[in-house]
Amino acid sequence: MVTPLTLQRKRAKIAEKKRRIAKAKTEAVEYQKLLASKLKEQREKRSESLAKIRSRLSAASKPSIVA
């Protein structure tokens, strides 16, 4: 039996489902941004540490002339 109440409940269910989907999409976008920023930080940190290591190695390999 189709009553106004059942139709109202159906509309409410559909609206709630749409809200959940929209919320999940926005959270997924935010999470991707967070992951991208973390990855960028890791790359920068790694490149800085490698640069330090390279500079130490190049300084150690150069012969120092002591007069």
N, CA, C and O atoms as a DFTB+ gen file, in Angstrom:
268 C
 N C O
     1  1       0.836      -1.179       0.000
     2  2       0.000       0.000       0.000
     3  2       0.891       1.255       0.000
     4  3       1.784       1.403       0.834
     5  1       0.630       2.116      -0.923
     6  2       1.416       3.332      -1.058
     7  2       0.678       4.464      -0.352
     8  3      -0.390       4.908      -0.772
     9  1       1.290       4.904       0.728
    10  2       0.709       6.012       1.491
    11  2       1.665       7.190       1.426
    12  3       2.826       7.030       1.049
    13  1       1.187       8.365       1.790
    14  2       2.097       9.514       1.817
    15  2       3.296       9.293       2.739
    16  3       4.388       9.791       2.465
    17  1       3.102       8.560       3.810
    18  2       4.190       8.303       4.745
    19  2       5.264       7.419       4.112
    20  3       6.456       7.665       4.297
    21  1       4.853       6.394       3.369
    22  2       5.853       5.537       2.726
    23  2       6.622       6.308       1.664
    24  3       7.828       6.120       1.509
    25  1       5.928       7.177       0.930
    26  2       6.611       8.000      -0.067
    27  2       7.594       8.955       0.596
    28  3       8.692       9.181       0.088
    29  1       7.191       9.513       1.736
    30  2       8.070      10.426       2.469
    31  2       9.310       9.688       2.953
    32  3      10.424      10.204       2.858
    33  1       9.115       8.486       3.469
    34  2      10.255       7.693       3.943
    35  2      11.196       7.350       2.786
    36  3      12.419       7.387       2.927
    37  1      10.597       7.017       1.642
    38  2      11.407       6.694       0.468
    39  2      12.249       7.902       0.050
    40  3      13.440       7.767      -0.231
    41  1      11.627       9.075       0.010
    42  2      12.367      10.291      -0.335
    43  2      13.479      10.554       0.675
    44  3      14.586      10.945       0.304
    45  1      13.178      10.338       1.947
    46  2      14.178      10.570       2.993
    47  2      15.353       9.610       2.839
    48  3      16.506      10.013       2.996
    49  1      15.073       8.352       2.536
    50  2      16.142       7.368       2.327
    51  2      17.033       7.768       1.154
    52  3      18.260       7.703       1.236
    53  1      16.395       8.180       0.065
    54  2      17.161       8.578      -1.119
    55  2      18.014       9.801      -0.816
    56  3      19.177       9.866      -1.213
    57  1      17.433      10.776      -0.107
    58  2      18.179      11.989       0.241
    59  2      19.362      11.656       1.148
    60  3      20.450      12.205       0.973
    61  1      19.158      10.767       2.110
    62  2      20.237      10.373       3.018
    63  2      21.349       9.664       2.252
    64  3      22.532       9.879       2.515
    65  1      20.960       8.824       1.309
    66  2      21.952       8.124       0.495
    67  2      22.784       9.125      -0.310
    68  3      24.004       8.990      -0.395
    69  1      22.126      10.128      -0.902
    70  2      22.846      11.152      -1.659
    71  2      23.799      11.922      -0.759
    72  3      24.926      12.215      -1.157
    73  1      23.355      12.256       0.459
    74  2      24.220      12.978       1.395
    75  2      25.438      12.145       1.764
    76  3      26.554      12.661       1.832
    77  1      25.223      10.858       2.001
    78  2      26.340       9.972       2.347
    79  2      27.353       9.884       1.208
    80  3      28.562       9.911       1.438
    81  1      26.851       9.778      -0.013
    82  2      27.738       9.687      -1.176
    83  2      28.545      10.967      -1.329
    84  3      29.750      10.922      -1.576
    85  1      27.873      12.115      -1.180
    86  2      28.567      13.399      -1.313
    87  2      29.625      13.556      -0.225
    88  3      30.730      14.028      -0.492
    89  1      29.288      13.163       0.998
    90  2      30.235      13.263       2.107
    91  2      31.443      12.362       1.855
    92  3      32.582      12.762       2.094
    93  1      31.191      11.158       1.376
    94  2      32.286      10.225       1.098
    95  2      33.210      10.776       0.015
    96  3      34.429      10.623       0.093
    97  1      32.623      11.418      -0.996
    98  2      33.445      11.992      -2.066
    99  2      34.327      13.112      -1.537
   100  3      35.514      13.169      -1.856
   101  1      33.757      14.004      -0.728
   102  2      34.558      15.116      -0.206
   103  2      35.654      14.605       0.725
   104  3      36.774      15.114       0.705
   105  1      35.334      13.603       1.536
   106  2      36.351      13.037       2.426
   107  2      37.457      12.359       1.621
   108  3      38.628      12.424       1.997
   109  1      37.095      11.714       0.524
   110  2      38.100      11.067      -0.318
   111  2      39.030      12.107      -0.933
   112  3      40.239      11.893      -1.016
   113  1      38.468      13.230      -1.362
   114  2      39.286      14.297      -1.947
   115  2      40.237      14.859      -0.895
   116  3      41.418      15.073      -1.172
   117  1      39.721      15.100       0.316
   118  2      40.562      15.628       1.393
   119  2      41.684      14.653       1.735
   120  3      42.819      15.065       1.974
   121  1      41.364      13.360       1.757
   122  2      42.369      12.353       2.078
   123  2      43.446      12.301       0.996
   124  3      44.629      12.157       1.306
   125  1      43.048      12.417      -0.258
   126  2      44.025      12.431      -1.346
   127  2      44.955      13.632      -1.232
   128  3      46.155      13.521      -1.482
   129  1      44.394      14.790      -0.850
   130  2      45.225      15.980      -0.653
   131  2      46.220      15.750       0.478
   132  3      47.388      16.124       0.374
   133  1      45.749      15.131       1.560
   134  2      46.618      14.844       2.695
   135  2      47.739      13.895       2.287
   136  3      48.901      14.113       2.630
   137  1      47.390      12.850       1.560
   138  2      48.408      11.902       1.105
   139  2      49.421      12.580       0.192
   140  3      50.621      12.320       0.283
   141  1      48.938      13.444      -0.681
   142  2      49.846      14.138      -1.595
   143  2      50.813      15.027      -0.825
   144  3      52.000      15.079      -1.145
   145  1      50.312      15.722       0.185
   146  2      51.198      16.598       0.961
   147  2      52.206      15.781       1.764
   148  3      53.372      16.165       1.863
   149  1      51.774      14.666       2.334
   150  2      52.702      13.799       3.077
   151  2      53.782      13.255       2.149
   152  3      54.956      13.209       2.514
   153  1      53.384      12.846       0.955
   154  2      54.338      12.310      -0.005
   155  2      55.338      13.381      -0.420
   156  3      56.531      13.107      -0.548
   157  1      54.853      14.592      -0.626
   158  2      55.737      15.694      -0.998
   159  2      56.740      15.972       0.115
   160  3      57.921      16.191      -0.154
   161  1      56.275      15.964       1.367
   162  2      57.172      16.184       2.506
   163  2      58.231      15.096       2.578
   164  3      59.403      15.381       2.826
   165  1      57.821      13.844       2.362
   166  2      58.777      12.744       2.400
   167  2      59.830      12.896       1.306
   168  3      61.013      12.658       1.545
   169  1      59.399      13.294       0.103
   170  2      60.348      13.487      -0.995
   171  2      61.343      14.588      -0.655
   172  3      62.545      14.437      -0.871
   173  1      60.832      15.706      -0.116
   174  2      61.714      16.820       0.233
   175  2      62.717      16.408       1.308
   176  3      63.901      16.731       1.222
   177  1      62.231      15.694       2.315
   178  2      63.109      15.259       3.401
   179  2      64.183      14.316       2.868
   180  3      65.351      14.409       3.245
   181  1      63.773      13.415       1.992
   182  2      64.724      12.461       1.413
   183  2      65.766      13.192       0.562
   184  3      66.957      12.889       0.637
   185  1      65.320      14.146      -0.240
   186  2      66.277      14.858      -1.096
   187  2      67.239      15.687      -0.251
   188  3      68.418      15.802      -0.587
   189  1      66.743      16.265       0.843
   190  2      67.629      17.021       1.735
   191  2      68.678      16.112       2.366
   192  3      69.855      16.466       2.438
   193  1      68.246      14.938       2.823
   194  2      69.203      14.032       3.456
   195  2      70.218      13.518       2.437
   196  3      71.398      13.366       2.756
   197  1      69.765      13.254       1.224
   198  2      70.701      12.809       0.189
   199  2      71.678      13.918      -0.168
   200  3      72.853      13.651      -0.419
   201  1      71.209      15.150      -0.195
   202  2      72.095      16.275      -0.503
   203  2      73.162      16.416       0.577
   204  3      74.323      16.688       0.272
   205  1      72.773      16.233       1.832
   206  2      73.742      16.303       2.927
   207  2      74.790      15.204       2.786
   208  3      75.985      15.444       2.959
   209  1      74.331      14.007       2.473
   210  2      75.254      12.880       2.319
   211  2      76.211      13.145       1.163
   212  3      77.413      12.907       1.275
   213  1      75.666      13.643       0.045
   214  2      76.516      13.921      -1.120
   215  2      77.547      14.996      -0.807
   216  3      78.706      14.891      -1.210
   217  1      77.124      16.024      -0.090
   218  2      78.073      17.099       0.219
   219  2      79.168      16.592       1.160
   220  3      80.327      16.984       1.028
   221  1      78.811      15.733       2.096
   222  2      79.824      15.163       2.996
   223  2      80.805      14.299       2.223
   224  3      82.015      14.360       2.443
   225  1      80.267      13.489       1.310
   226  2      81.131      12.602       0.531
   227  2      82.042      13.398      -0.392
   228  3      83.222      13.078      -0.533
   229  1      81.500      14.425      -1.015
   230  2      82.336      15.207      -1.929
   231  2      83.385      15.990      -1.146
   232  3      84.503      16.169      -1.630
   233  1      83.051      16.452       0.036
   234  2      84.025      17.171       0.856
   235  2      85.111      16.215       1.351
   236  3      86.275      16.598       1.459
   237  1      84.734      14.988       1.647
   238  2      85.703      14.013       2.140
   239  2      86.599      13.509       1.014
   240  3      87.757      13.167       1.254
   241  1      86.083      13.459      -0.205
   242  2      86.885      12.925      -1.302
   243  2      87.868      13.949      -1.860
   244  3      88.872      13.569      -2.463
   245  1      87.601      15.232      -1.670
   246  2      88.520      16.259      -2.164
   247  2      89.769      16.282      -1.279
   248  3      89.664      16.312      -0.053
   249  1      90.934      16.269      -1.896
   250  2      92.157      16.324      -1.080
   251  2      92.337      17.729      -0.513
   252  3      92.281      18.724      -1.236
   253  1      92.548      17.780       0.754
   254  2      92.771      19.084       1.384
   255  2      94.272      19.343       1.436
   256  3      95.044      18.512       1.915
   257  1      94.667      20.491       0.944
   258  2      96.088      20.859       0.898
   259  2      96.424      21.608       2.173
   260  3      95.902      22.692       2.431
   261  1      97.303      21.012       2.964
   262  2      97.719      21.646       4.213
   263  2      99.135      22.163       4.014
   264  3     100.040      21.386       3.709
   265  1      99.338      23.454       4.182
   266  2     100.662      24.035       3.946
   267  2     101.424      24.225       5.228
   268  3     102.558      24.704       5.207
